[in-house]
Amino acid sequence: MTNAISADGSRVYWTGSAGQDTGAGKVYLRINPGAEQSALSSGECTEEEKACTVKVSETKTSKDSRFLGASPDGSKALFEVTEGTAKGDLYRFDAESGESTLIARKTLGVAGSSEDLSRVYFVSEKRSEEPRQRGSRTSTWAKKTKKEKNTSLRRSRRSTR
């Protein structure tokens, strides 16, 4: 787990695991954790400079999930769903918009990522929808951010015959 606490301490990701030993549960983001709690209106924080807890995994699922890491500034985070029909689905959460974007389904794990989470390398049981290049074998999958048009990449190597 990396960057559960942002470099400046203004954002903290945590999991409410309800006594489970697996580390899975509901993933949350606490903004301005050292400040007094913001007033709430219809369940939303109304005072930007005060502390606020934001639902992360519940933007996509009510099932247990696992926090995998965040960017150093806490603006982006990765989480995976750990149970139910969405088990293995990998998401990137954007703290600014409060939305999560599906990166891949049926993942078996994250092999690595860029520091800012703009690139995520993972292993998946689900094959990409993109056509396979002739003479190549898939070795790793990556997903770019929307800045890079949200396209899947394949890192491949040529067959040696």
Order of alpha helices (4+ residues) and beta strands (2+ residues): beta-beta-beta-beta-beta-beta-beta-beta-beta-beta-beta-beta-beta
